[in-house]
Amino acid sequence: MTSDRVTNQFFQTFKNYNMNTLRNKVSLIGRLGAQPEVTTFETGKTLARFTMATNESYKDKDGQWHDNTQWHTVNAWGKIAERAKKALNKGQEVILEGKLIHQSYETKTGEKRYATIIEATEFLVLNPKSEPAVK
């Protein structure tokens, strides 16, 4: 095999590997909006549900700064839920990794609604429980 052919084969394999591992992957850094609500079902499965705020600042054409806050609903299942229950507190800054889940449901009045939820696969607390969150 020529050097160019080996290089091309390597990059094609690397590209396919990375593209497959990056499908439906979300990474966020934000603050918890509330304590995780933990539910254990009859099946033994555990769910921790919480909200997380991400912020970004931008300058408009007039030079004025604006803040944009997005709120995300996060579900964590199993061992991740147990860790969230023990480690997470309202206001903490967290790095979160997960995937997007799209859901639809009907209200009591029959209106169809849609929701996008992040299913957490991993998280890292940036400020520990004993340290108060900086506002």
C-alpha positions, 0 to 999 in steps of 0.5 A: 500500500502506498503512503497516501492510500494508507493515510486515506484509509486511516482518515476514512476509518477515523471519520466513520468511527467519530461520526458514529460516536457523535450521533445524537450527542449533547454537551452543556455547561449550565446551572441547576434550576432546582433540586433533582426530583427522584422517582423509583418505579415499581420495576426498580428503575430510578429516574432523576429529573431536573432543569438546567439553565444555559446562558450566553451573552452577545453584543447587538449592533448598537454595542449593548450586551444581552443575556440569553438563557435557555432552560433544559429538562434533563432526565437521568436514569439508573446509576446516573440518577442515583449519582444526581440525587447525591451530588446535585443541588440547585444552583450548582454549575454542571457539565452535562453530556447526554442525548436528545429525546423528542416526546409528544403528548396530548393535554387534557383539552386534546391539544398536541404538545411537543417536548425535547428532553436531554437524557443524561449519560454523564455529568461533572459538578464544577462546584462542589456541594459545600461551596455556594453557587456564584450568582 
